[in-house]
Amino acid sequence: MDERQLRSLLRQFRQGEVSEAEALEQFKRLPYEALGFATLDHHRHLRQGFPEVVFAQGKTVNQLLEITDRILRRHQRLLITRIAEDAAQTILQTFPKLYHNPTAHTLATPIDESKLQSTYRLFILTAGTTDIPVAEEARETLRVLHLDAQMVYDVGVAGMHRLAAHLPDLQNAHGIIVVAGMEGALASVIGGAVACPVIAVPTSVGYGASFGGVSALLTMLNSCAAGVTVVNIDNGFGAAFAMARMIQAFDGKQQQENQ
């Protein structure tokens, strides 16, 4: 239950459309719901402004079906990350209206394009084509949070001229997510060229000495470009969520100043 639904329930109770017993029953289920194998945090939207996201890896298809059903009963938005193709197809048989992005390995409620925030210019860059799945996970996460980003693929430092054409747009951005494997140098290049927040995502792409993304992670953490934020390896979801939190905090400050 989000804030809008909670206000609606209170209004219905005040107007006599919902009995005290019915309202109390809904409030009992508001904070969380225990399923035995999972405890769903229905209160998260009220605390953080965003609903709980389901990490599919390690969960059975039956568990995912039950979690999906319980969340959709209470919330209008659902995002499942790191879902295997066979599990996604099974869930779609029961919930055919969900949107599956096989590249991002996500399953989500379809997005009403009219609800996407257009105030902020956000970009997601990848150093290479192999980084695209992580970038797509970031984009799907942003969209569930009613944000969108322009995607710029394959502009890594091995060919700087590819990036140069996009710099005018990037320098007018409100936020940039940089997804890079190998040595992860693209994050430093972008961090030194723009004034907006830059969130770097190291990926596990690379040859042996990349150590499954550790090399890119360390490069990004040691960036000489001041203020670059770094999330965990392959964590496109985390980068998008961090960007959304920054925007939410800025919106809240703007609203207070305008009051």
C-alpha atoms as an extended CHARMM CRD file, in Angstrom:
* protein
*
       259  EXT
         1         1  MET       CA              0.0000000000        0.0000000000        0.0000000000  PROA      1               0.0000000000
         2         2  ASP       CA              1.4570000000        3.3390000000       -1.0560000000  PROA      2               0.0000000000
         3         3  GLU       CA              0.6230000000        6.7850000000        0.3220000000  PROA      3               0.0000000000
         4         4  ARG       CA             -2.1110000000        7.3730000000       -2.2510000000  PROA      4               0.0000000000
         5         5  GLN       CA             -3.8530000000        4.1070000000       -1.3620000000  PROA      5               0.0000000000
         6         6  LEU       CA             -3.5200000000        4.8070000000        2.3480000000  PROA      6               0.0000000000
         7         7  ARG       CA             -5.1160000000        8.2420000000        1.9570000000  PROA      7               0.0000000000
         8         8  SER       CA             -7.9210000000        6.6530000000       -0.0570000000  PROA      8               0.0000000000
         9         9  LEU       CA             -8.5620000000        4.0820000000        2.6910000000  PROA      9               0.0000000000
        10        10  LEU       CA             -8.6760000000        6.7950000000        5.3560000000  PROA      10              0.0000000000
        11        11  ARG       CA            -11.0470000000        8.8610000000        3.2390000000  PROA      11              0.0000000000
        12        12  GLN       CA            -13.3310000000        5.8470000000        2.6850000000  PROA      12              0.0000000000
        13        13  PHE       CA            -13.3900000000        5.1480000000        6.4150000000  PROA      13              0.0000000000
        14        14  ARG       CA            -14.1660000000        8.7900000000        7.2100000000  PROA      14              0.0000000000
        15        15  GLN       CA            -17.0370000000        8.7890000000        4.7050000000  PROA      15              0.0000000000
        16        16  GLY       CA            -18.4170000000        5.5120000000        6.0330000000  PROA      16              0.0000000000
        17        17  GLU       CA            -17.6580000000        3.5300000000        2.8930000000  PROA      17              0.0000000000
        18        18  VAL       CA            -15.3410000000        1.1750000000        4.8020000000  PROA      18              0.0000000000
        19        19  SER       CA            -16.1750000000       -0.1960000000        8.2400000000  PROA      19              0.0000000000
        20        20  GLU       CA            -13.8330000000        0.0520000000       11.2150000000  PROA      20              0.0000000000
        21        21  ALA       CA            -13.2850000000       -3.7150000000       11.1120000000  PROA      21              0.0000000000
        22        22  GLU       CA            -12.4150000000       -3.6390000000        7.3950000000  PROA      22              0.0000000000
        23        23  ALA       CA            -10.0050000000       -0.7330000000        7.8680000000  PROA      23              0.0000000000
        24        24  LEU       CA             -8.3800000000       -2.4300000000       10.8490000000  PROA      24              0.0000000000
        25        25  GLU       CA             -7.9000000000       -5.6330000000        8.8470000000  PROA      25              0.0000000000
        26        26  GLN       CA             -6.0960000000       -3.7140000000        6.1130000000  PROA      26              0.0000000000
        27        27  PHE       CA             -3.9190000000       -1.9080000000        8.6420000000  PROA      27              0.0000000000
        28        28  LYS       CA             -2.9400000000       -5.2520000000       10.1910000000  PROA      28              0.0000000000
        29        29  ARG       CA             -1.5270000000       -6.3560000000        6.8480000000  PROA      29              0.0000000000
        30        30  LEU       CA              0.1230000000       -3.0080000000        6.1240000000  PROA      30              0.0000000000
        31        31  PRO       CA              3.6390000000       -3.3390000000        7.6670000000  PROA      31              0.0000000000
        32        32  TYR       CA              4.6060000000       -6.8020000000        6.3750000000  PROA      32              0.0000000000
        33        33  GLU       CA              3.2830000000      -10.1690000000        5.3240000000  PROA      33              0.0000000000
        34        34  ALA       CA              4.9200000000      -13.4180000000        6.4440000000  PROA      34              0.0000000000
        35        35  LEU       CA              4.8870000000      -16.2140000000        3.8550000000  PROA      35              0.0000000000
        36        36  GLY       CA              7.1570000000      -18.6240000000        5.7190000000  PROA      36              0.0000000000
        37        37  PHE       CA              9.9170000000      -18.5070000000        3.0990000000  PROA      37              0.0000000000
        38        38  ALA       CA              9.7400000000      -14.6930000000        2.7840000000  PROA      38              0.0000000000
        39        39  THR       CA              8.5040000000      -11.6760000000        4.7240000000  PROA      39              0.0000000000
        40        40  LEU       CA              7.1870000000       -9.0590000000        2.3390000000  PROA      40              0.0000000000
        41        41  ASP       CA              7.8280000000       -5.4690000000        3.3750000000  PROA      41              0.0000000000
        42        42  HSD       CA              4.6040000000       -3.7380000000        2.3350000000  PROA      42              0.0000000000
        43        43  HSD       CA              5.5440000000       -0.6990000000        4.4220000000  PROA      43              0.0000000000
        44        44  ARG       CA              8.6440000000        0.1410000000        2.3760000000  PROA      44              0.0000000000
        45        45  HSD       CA              6.8420000000        2.4610000000       -0.0070000000  PROA      45              0.0000000000
        46        46  LEU       CA              5.6110000000        4.5730000000        2.9030000000  PROA      46              0.0000000000
        47        47  ARG       CA              9.0900000000        4.7030000000        4.4800000000  PROA      47              0.0000000000
        48        48  GLN       CA             11.2160000000        5.2170000000        1.3850000000  PROA      48              0.0000000000
        49        49  GLY       CA              8.8830000000        6.3450000000       -1.3660000000  PROA      49              0.0000000000
        50        50  PHE       CA              9.5660000000        3.2160000000       -3.4160000000  PROA      50              0.0000000000
        51        51  PRO       CA              8.1230000000       -0.3280000000       -3.1900000000  PROA      51              0.0000000000
        52        52  GLU       CA             10.1140000000       -3.4420000000       -2.3400000000  PROA      52              0.0000000000
        53        53  VAL       CA             11.9870000000       -5.0170000000       -5.2660000000  PROA      53              0.0000000000
        54        54  VAL       CA             12.2260000000       -8.8130000000       -5.6400000000  PROA      54              0.0000000000
        55        55  PHE       CA             15.6510000000      -10.3890000000       -6.2200000000  PROA      55              0.0000000000
        56        56  ALA       CA             14.8230000000      -13.6090000000       -8.0880000000  PROA      56              0.0000000000
        57        57  GLN       CA             18.1840000000      -15.3510000000       -7.9660000000  PROA      57              0.0000000000
        58        58  GLY       CA             18.0500000000      -18.3440000000       -5.6090000000  PROA      58              0.0000000000
        59        59  LYS       CA             14.2510000000      -18.3780000000       -5.3530000000  PROA      59              0.0000000000
        60        60  THR       CA             12.1110000000      -21.1780000000       -6.7840000000  PROA      60              0.0000000000
        61        61  VAL       CA              9.4650000000      -20.5050000000       -9.4080000000  PROA      61              0.0000000000
        62        62  ASN       CA              6.7110000000      -21.3260000000       -6.9130000000  PROA      62              0.0000000000
        63        63  GLN       CA              8.1630000000      -18.8760000000       -4.4150000000  PROA      63              0.0000000000
        64        64  LEU       CA              8.3350000000      -16.1870000000       -7.0820000000  PROA      64              0.0000000000
        65        65  LEU       CA              4.7400000000      -16.8630000000       -8.1170000000  PROA      65              0.0000000000
        66        66  GLU       CA              3.5360000000      -16.5040000000       -4.5240000000  PROA      66              0.0000000000
        67        67  ILE       CA              5.5630000000      -13.3360000000       -3.9420000000  PROA      67              0.0000000000
        68        68  THR       CA              4.3340000000      -11.8260000000       -7.2210000000  PROA      68              0.0000000000
        69        69  ASP       CA              0.7210000000      -12.5730000000       -6.3660000000  PROA      69              0.0000000000
        70        70  ARG       CA              0.9450000000      -11.0840000000       -2.8620000000  PROA      70              0.0000000000
        71        71  ILE       CA              2.7200000000       -7.9120000000       -4.0030000000  PROA      71              0.0000000000
        72        72  LEU       CA              0.3120000000       -7.2520000000       -6.8700000000  PROA      72              0.0000000000
        73        73  ARG       CA             -2.6270000000       -7.5550000000       -4.4730000000  PROA      73              0.0000000000
        74        74  ARG       CA             -1.3050000000       -4.5820000000       -2.5130000000  PROA      74              0.0000000000
        75        75  HSD       CA              0.7640000000       -2.4970000000       -4.9290000000  PROA      75              0.0000000000
        76        76  GLN       CA              0.4900000000       -1.1470000000       -8.4420000000  PROA      76              0.0000000000
        77        77  ARG       CA              4.2080000000       -1.5030000000       -9.1470000000  PROA      77              0.0000000000
        78        78  LEU       CA              6.3570000000       -4.6300000000       -9.1720000000  PROA      78              0.0000000000
        79        79  LEU       CA              9.9620000000       -5.2100000000      -10.2200000000  PROA      79              0.0000000000
        80        80  ILE       CA             11.7160000000       -8.5740000000      -10.2030000000  PROA      80              0.0000000000
        81        81  THR       CA             15.4380000000       -8.5440000000      -10.9820000000  PROA      81              0.0000000000
        82        82  ARG       CA             17.8810000000      -11.2970000000      -11.9890000000  PROA      82              0.0000000000
        83        83  ILE       CA             15.1230000000      -13.6090000000      -13.1390000000  PROA      83              0.0000000000
        84        84  ALA       CA             15.9650000000      -16.6070000000      -15.3180000000  PROA      84              0.0000000000
        85        85  GLU       CA             14.2480000000      -16.9120000000      -18.6870000000  PROA      85              0.0000000000
        86        86  ASP       CA             12.3320000000      -20.0900000000      -17.8290000000  PROA      86              0.0000000000
        87        87  ALA       CA             11.0870000000      -18.6330000000      -14.5300000000  PROA      87              0.0000000000
        88        88  ALA       CA              9.9750000000      -15.4470000000      -16.2980000000  PROA      88              0.0000000000
        89        89  GLN       CA              8.0230000000      -17.3740000000      -18.9030000000  PROA      89              0.0000000000
        90        90  THR       CA              6.2990000000      -19.4530000000      -16.2100000000  PROA      90              0.0000000000
        91        91  ILE       CA              5.2540000000      -16.3650000000      -14.2630000000  PROA      91              0.0000000000
        92        92  LEU       CA              3.9980000000      -14.6950000000      -17.4410000000  PROA      92              0.0000000000
        93        93  GLN       CA              1.5700000000      -17.5800000000      -17.9280000000  PROA      93              0.0000000000
        94        94  THR       CA             -0.1300000000      -16.5740000000      -14.6690000000  PROA      94              0.0000000000
        95        95  PHE       CA              0.4740000000      -12.8130000000      -14.9350000000  PROA      95              0.0000000000
        96        96  PRO       CA              0.4780000000      -12.1360000000      -18.6950000000  PROA      96              0.0000000000
        97        97  LYS       CA              0.2960000000       -8.3380000000      -18.3030000000  PROA      97              0.0000000000
        98        98  LEU       CA              3.7850000000       -8.1310000000      -16.7850000000  PROA      98              0.0000000000
        99        99  TYR       CA              6.6110000000       -6.8460000000      -18.9790000000  PROA      99              0.0000000000
       100       100  HSD       CA              9.6780000000       -9.0440000000      -19.4540000000  PROA      100             0.0000000000
       101       101  ASN       CA             13.0250000000       -7.6080000000      -20.5470000000  PROA      101             0.0000000000
       102       102  PRO       CA             15.1720000000      -10.6720000000      -21.3160000000  PROA      102             0.0000000000
       103       103  THR       CA             18.3210000000       -8.5740000000      -21.7760000000  PROA      103             0.0000000000
       104       104  ALA       CA             17.9500000000       -6.9690000000      -18.3480000000  PROA      104             0.0000000000
       105       105  HSD       CA             16.6850000000      -10.2240000000      -16.7610000000  PROA      105             0.0000000000
       106       106  THR       CA             13.7850000000       -8.2710000000      -15.2650000000  PROA      106             0.0000000000
       107       107  LEU       CA             10.0410000000       -8.7320000000      -14.9640000000  PROA      107             0.0000000000
       108       108  ALA       CA              7.8890000000       -5.7310000000      -14.0950000000  PROA      108             0.0000000000
       109       109  THR       CA              4.4840000000       -4.1360000000      -14.2380000000  PROA      109             0.0000000000
       110       110  PRO       CA              4.0510000000       -2.2620000000      -17.5350000000  PROA      110             0.0000000000
       111       111  ILE       CA              4.9160000000        1.4060000000      -17.3780000000  PROA      111             0.0000000000
       112       112  ASP       CA              2.4900000000        4.1620000000      -18.2460000000  PROA      112             0.0000000000
       113       113  GLU       CA              4.6900000000        6.4070000000      -20.3860000000  PROA      113             0.0000000000
       114       114  SER       CA              2.7130000000        9.4700000000      -19.2980000000  PROA      114             0.0000000000
       115       115  LYS       CA              3.8510000000        8.9370000000      -15.6850000000  PROA      115             0.0000000000
       116       116  LEU       CA              7.5540000000        9.0170000000      -16.5000000000  PROA      116             0.0000000000
       117       117  GLN       CA              9.2900000000       12.0470000000      -14.9940000000  PROA      117             0.0000000000
       118       118  SER       CA             10.4790000000       14.2850000000      -17.8250000000  PROA      118             0.0000000000
       119       119  THR       CA             12.0150000000       17.0400000000      -15.6980000000  PROA      119             0.0000000000
       120       120  TYR       CA             15.3840000000       15.3280000000      -15.3670000000  PROA      120             0.0000000000
       121       121  ARG       CA             17.7530000000       14.4210000000      -18.1790000000  PROA      121             0.0000000000
       122       122  LEU       CA             19.3420000000       11.1230000000      -17.2300000000  PROA      122             0.0000000000
       123       123  PHE       CA             21.8060000000        9.0280000000      -19.2170000000  PROA      123             0.0000000000
       124       124  ILE       CA             23.0910000000        5.4650000000      -18.9500000000  PROA      124             0.0000000000
       125       125  LEU       CA             26.3880000000        4.8070000000      -20.7390000000  PROA      125             0.0000000000
       126       126  THR       CA             28.1530000000        1.5410000000      -21.4250000000  PROA      126             0.0000000000
       127       127  ALA       CA             31.8050000000        1.1290000000      -22.2590000000  PROA      127             0.0000000000
       128       128  GLY       CA             31.0680000000       -1.9240000000      -24.4030000000  PROA      128             0.0000000000
       129       129  THR       CA             28.2330000000       -3.9570000000      -25.8750000000  PROA      129             0.0000000000
       130       130  THR       CA             28.7640000000       -6.7230000000      -23.3170000000  PROA      130             0.0000000000
       131       131  ASP       CA             27.8910000000       -4.2640000000      -20.5440000000  PROA      131             0.0000000000
       132       132  ILE       CA             24.3730000000       -3.7400000000      -21.9380000000  PROA      132             0.0000000000
       133       133  PRO       CA             22.5250000000       -6.2690000000      -19.6900000000  PROA      133             0.0000000000
       134       134  VAL       CA             23.6380000000       -4.4020000000      -16.5530000000  PROA      134             0.0000000000
       135       135  ALA       CA             22.7310000000       -1.0700000000      -18.1580000000  PROA      135             0.0000000000
       136       136  GLU       CA             19.3060000000       -2.3920000000      -19.1120000000  PROA      136             0.0000000000
       137       137  GLU       CA             18.7260000000       -3.5350000000      -15.5240000000  PROA      137             0.0000000000
       138       138  ALA       CA             19.4340000000        0.0370000000      -14.4530000000  PROA      138             0.0000000000
       139       139  ARG       CA             17.0370000000        1.4480000000      -17.0080000000  PROA      139             0.0000000000
       140       140  GLU       CA             14.2040000000       -0.9400000000      -16.0840000000  PROA      140             0.0000000000
       141       141  THR       CA             14.6870000000       -0.0020000000      -12.4300000000  PROA      141             0.0000000000
       142       142  LEU       CA             14.4850000000        3.6990000000      -13.2370000000  PROA      142             0.0000000000
       143       143  ARG       CA             11.3140000000        3.1680000000      -15.2490000000  PROA      143             0.0000000000
       144       144  VAL       CA              9.5660000000        1.3600000000      -12.4140000000  PROA      144             0.0000000000
       145       145  LEU       CA             10.4890000000        4.3680000000      -10.2740000000  PROA      145             0.0000000000
       146       146  HSD       CA              8.8570000000        6.6040000000      -12.9160000000  PROA      146             0.0000000000
       147       147  LEU       CA             12.1410000000        7.8690000000      -14.3420000000  PROA      147             0.0000000000
       148       148  ASP       CA             13.7430000000        7.2240000000      -17.7000000000  PROA      148             0.0000000000
       149       149  ALA       CA             17.1840000000        7.5560000000      -19.2060000000  PROA      149             0.0000000000
       150       150  GLN       CA             18.7110000000        7.9200000000      -22.6210000000  PROA      150             0.0000000000
       151       151  MET       CA             20.9020000000        4.9430000000      -23.4430000000  PROA      151             0.0000000000
       152       152  VAL       CA             24.3360000000        5.4020000000      -25.0170000000  PROA      152             0.0000000000
       153       153  TYR       CA             26.0370000000        2.1080000000      -25.8330000000  PROA      153             0.0000000000
       154       154  ASP       CA             29.6320000000        1.1610000000      -26.6110000000  PROA      154             0.0000000000
       155       155  VAL       CA             31.5170000000        4.4310000000      -26.0310000000  PROA      155             0.0000000000
       156       156  GLY       CA             34.4550000000        3.1310000000      -24.0210000000  PROA      156             0.0000000000
       157       157  VAL       CA             37.9310000000        4.6460000000      -23.8600000000  PROA      157             0.0000000000
       158       158  ALA       CA             39.3030000000        2.3820000000      -26.5950000000  PROA      158             0.0000000000
       159       159  GLY       CA             37.6950000000        4.8370000000      -29.0380000000  PROA      159             0.0000000000
       160       160  MET       CA             37.2860000000        8.2370000000      -27.4080000000  PROA      160             0.0000000000
       161       161  HSD       CA             35.9300000000        9.7920000000      -30.6180000000  PROA      161             0.0000000000
       162       162  ARG       CA             32.7360000000        7.7650000000      -30.1000000000  PROA      162             0.0000000000
       163       163  LEU       CA             32.1250000000        9.5220000000      -26.7960000000  PROA      163             0.0000000000
       164       164  ALA       CA             32.9710000000       13.0220000000      -28.0360000000  PROA      164             0.0000000000
       165       165  ALA       CA             29.7740000000       13.2900000000      -30.0840000000  PROA      165             0.0000000000
       166       166  HSD       CA             27.6640000000       12.8250000000      -26.9390000000  PROA      166             0.0000000000
       167       167  LEU       CA             29.5340000000       15.2370000000      -24.6380000000  PROA      167             0.0000000000
       168       168  PRO       CA             27.3130000000       18.3060000000      -25.2830000000  PROA      168             0.0000000000
       169       169  ASP       CA             24.2490000000       16.3340000000      -24.1500000000  PROA      169             0.0000000000
       170       170  LEU       CA             26.0720000000       14.7260000000      -21.2350000000  PROA      170             0.0000000000
       171       171  GLN       CA             27.2750000000       18.1060000000      -19.9710000000  PROA      171             0.0000000000
       172       172  ASN       CA             23.6240000000       19.1960000000      -19.7120000000  PROA      172             0.0000000000
       173       173  ALA       CA             22.5150000000       16.0380000000      -17.8970000000  PROA      173             0.0000000000
       174       174  HSD       CA             21.1090000000       15.8870000000      -14.3740000000  PROA      174             0.0000000000
       175       175  GLY       CA             22.5920000000       12.4520000000      -13.6960000000  PROA      175             0.0000000000
       176       176  ILE       CA             24.6770000000        9.8020000000      -15.4540000000  PROA      176             0.0000000000
       177       177  ILE       CA             25.1350000000        6.1010000000      -14.7720000000  PROA      177             0.0000000000
       178       178  VAL       CA             28.3400000000        4.6870000000      -16.2800000000  PROA      178             0.0000000000
       179       179  VAL       CA             28.5220000000        0.9210000000      -16.7850000000  PROA      179             0.0000000000
       180       180  ALA       CA             31.9700000000       -0.4630000000      -17.6270000000  PROA      180             0.0000000000
       181       181  GLY       CA             34.0070000000       -3.6290000000      -17.3320000000  PROA      181             0.0000000000
       182       182  MET       CA             37.6260000000       -4.3430000000      -18.2710000000  PROA      182             0.0000000000
       183       183  GLU       CA             39.6110000000       -1.5460000000      -16.5170000000  PROA      183             0.0000000000
       184       184  GLY       CA             36.5170000000        0.6220000000      -15.8810000000  PROA      184             0.0000000000
       185       185  ALA       CA             38.1900000000        3.8580000000      -17.0180000000  PROA      185             0.0000000000
       186       186  LEU       CA             35.0770000000        5.3440000000      -18.6230000000  PROA      186             0.0000000000
       187       187  ALA       CA             33.6890000000        6.4330000000      -15.2390000000  PROA      187             0.0000000000
       188       188  SER       CA             36.7100000000        8.6560000000      -14.5720000000  PROA      188             0.0000000000
       189       189  VAL       CA             36.5090000000       10.1980000000      -18.0390000000  PROA      189             0.0000000000
       190       190  ILE       CA             32.8350000000       11.0730000000      -17.5670000000  PROA      190             0.0000000000
       191       191  GLY       CA             33.3750000000       12.1810000000      -13.9750000000  PROA      191             0.0000000000
       192       192  GLY       CA             35.9790000000       14.6890000000      -15.1200000000  PROA      192             0.0000000000
       193       193  ALA       CA             33.8390000000       16.0600000000      -17.9530000000  PROA      193             0.0000000000
       194       194  VAL       CA             30.4650000000       16.7940000000      -16.3090000000  PROA      194             0.0000000000
       195       195  ALA       CA             29.0670000000       18.5810000000      -13.2650000000  PROA      195             0.0000000000
       196       196  CYS       CA             26.1140000000       16.2860000000      -12.4740000000  PROA      196             0.0000000000
       197       197  PRO       CA             26.1540000000       13.1890000000      -10.2060000000  PROA      197             0.0000000000
       198       198  VAL       CA             27.9650000000       10.2320000000      -11.7910000000  PROA      198             0.0000000000
       199       199  ILE       CA             27.2840000000        6.7160000000      -10.5460000000  PROA      199             0.0000000000
       200       200  ALA       CA             29.7450000000        4.0830000000      -11.7320000000  PROA      200             0.0000000000
       201       201  VAL       CA             28.8410000000        0.4100000000      -12.1340000000  PROA      201             0.0000000000
       202       202  PRO       CA             31.7520000000       -2.0160000000      -12.5870000000  PROA      202             0.0000000000
       203       203  THR       CA             30.8240000000       -5.1280000000      -14.5320000000  PROA      203             0.0000000000
       204       204  SER       CA             32.2820000000       -8.6090000000      -14.4920000000  PROA      204             0.0000000000
       205       205  VAL       CA             33.2360000000       -8.2630000000      -18.1660000000  PROA      205             0.0000000000
       206       206  GLY       CA             36.9100000000       -8.7940000000      -18.9560000000  PROA      206             0.0000000000
       207       207  TYR       CA             39.8030000000      -11.2030000000      -19.3130000000  PROA      207             0.0000000000
       208       208  GLY       CA             41.4380000000      -13.1220000000      -16.4680000000  PROA      208             0.0000000000
       209       209  ALA       CA             43.1940000000      -10.2410000000      -14.7480000000  PROA      209             0.0000000000
       210       210  SER       CA             39.8930000000       -8.3650000000      -14.4590000000  PROA      210             0.0000000000
       211       211  PHE       CA             39.0720000000      -10.8380000000      -11.6460000000  PROA      211             0.0000000000
       212       212  GLY       CA             35.3600000000      -10.8860000000      -12.4080000000  PROA      212             0.0000000000
       213       213  GLY       CA             34.9660000000       -7.1230000000      -12.1600000000  PROA      213             0.0000000000
       214       214  VAL       CA             37.2720000000       -6.4490000000       -9.2190000000  PROA      214             0.0000000000
       215       215  SER       CA             39.7510000000       -4.6260000000      -11.4670000000  PROA      215             0.0000000000
       216       216  ALA       CA             37.0430000000       -2.2390000000      -12.7390000000  PROA      216             0.0000000000
       217       217  LEU       CA             35.6990000000       -1.8010000000       -9.2110000000  PROA      217             0.0000000000
       218       218  LEU       CA             39.1040000000       -0.7850000000       -7.8390000000  PROA      218             0.0000000000
       219       219  THR       CA             39.7350000000        1.5860000000      -10.7420000000  PROA      219             0.0000000000
       220       220  MET       CA             36.4110000000        3.3070000000      -10.1370000000  PROA      220             0.0000000000
       221       221  LEU       CA             36.9760000000        3.5080000000       -6.3870000000  PROA      221             0.0000000000
       222       222  ASN       CA             40.3800000000        5.0710000000       -7.0360000000  PROA      222             0.0000000000
       223       223  SER       CA             39.0470000000        7.5250000000       -9.6120000000  PROA      223             0.0000000000
       224       224  CYS       CA             40.8070000000       10.8850000000       -9.6650000000  PROA      224             0.0000000000
       225       225  ALA       CA             37.5490000000       12.4860000000      -10.8270000000  PROA      225             0.0000000000
       226       226  ALA       CA             36.0810000000       13.9700000000       -7.6550000000  PROA      226             0.0000000000
       227       227  GLY       CA             32.6790000000       12.8290000000       -6.4770000000  PROA      227             0.0000000000
       228       228  VAL       CA             32.1520000000        9.7020000000       -8.5880000000  PROA      228             0.0000000000
       229       229  THR       CA             29.9190000000        7.2750000000       -6.6850000000  PROA      229             0.0000000000
       230       230  VAL       CA             30.5560000000        3.5440000000       -7.1130000000  PROA      230             0.0000000000
       231       231  VAL       CA             28.1780000000        0.6280000000       -6.5580000000  PROA      231             0.0000000000
       232       232  ASN       CA             28.8770000000       -3.0950000000       -6.4690000000  PROA      232             0.0000000000
       233       233  ILE       CA             29.8820000000       -5.2530000000       -9.4240000000  PROA      233             0.0000000000
       234       234  ASP       CA             27.0630000000       -5.7360000000      -11.9760000000  PROA      234             0.0000000000
       235       235  ASN       CA             24.6630000000       -3.7960000000       -9.7270000000  PROA      235             0.0000000000
       236       236  GLY       CA             22.6690000000       -1.8370000000      -12.2800000000  PROA      236             0.0000000000
       237       237  PHE       CA             19.6820000000       -1.9660000000       -9.9400000000  PROA      237             0.0000000000
       238       238  GLY       CA             21.6400000000       -0.3460000000       -7.1160000000  PROA      238             0.0000000000
       239       239  ALA       CA             22.9100000000        2.4480000000       -9.3480000000  PROA      239             0.0000000000
       240       240  ALA       CA             19.4250000000        3.2930000000      -10.5930000000  PROA      240             0.0000000000
       241       241  PHE       CA             17.9770000000        3.2080000000       -7.0940000000  PROA      241             0.0000000000
       242       242  ALA       CA             20.7270000000        5.5310000000       -5.8470000000  PROA      242             0.0000000000
       243       243  MET       CA             20.0070000000        7.9600000000       -8.6860000000  PROA      243             0.0000000000
       244       244  ALA       CA             16.2870000000        7.8850000000       -7.8890000000  PROA      244             0.0000000000
       245       245  ARG       CA             17.0020000000        8.6250000000       -4.2230000000  PROA      245             0.0000000000
       246       246  MET       CA             19.0930000000       11.6530000000       -5.1870000000  PROA      246             0.0000000000
       247       247  ILE       CA             16.2730000000       12.9650000000       -7.3450000000  PROA      247             0.0000000000
       248       248  GLN       CA             13.6590000000       12.2570000000       -4.6860000000  PROA      248             0.0000000000
       249       249  ALA       CA             15.7050000000       14.1650000000       -2.0960000000  PROA      249             0.0000000000
       250       250  PHE       CA             16.1460000000       17.0950000000       -4.4890000000  PROA      250             0.0000000000
       251       251  ASP       CA             12.4140000000       17.1370000000       -5.2720000000  PROA      251             0.0000000000
       252       252  GLY       CA             11.6150000000       17.1470000000       -1.5610000000  PROA      252             0.0000000000
       253       253  LYS       CA             13.9590000000       20.0930000000       -0.9690000000  PROA      253             0.0000000000
       254       254  GLN       CA             12.4530000000       21.9920000000       -3.8910000000  PROA      254             0.0000000000
       255       255  GLN       CA              8.9380000000       21.4360000000       -2.5680000000  PROA      255             0.0000000000
       256       256  GLN       CA              9.9270000000       22.7390000000        0.8660000000  PROA      256             0.0000000000
       257       257  GLU       CA             11.5120000000       25.8460000000       -0.6510000000  PROA      257             0.0000000000
       258       258  ASN       CA              8.3970000000       26.5220000000       -2.7160000000  PROA      258             0.0000000000
       259       259  GLN       CA              6.0250000000       26.3210000000        0.2530000000  PROA      259             0.0000000000
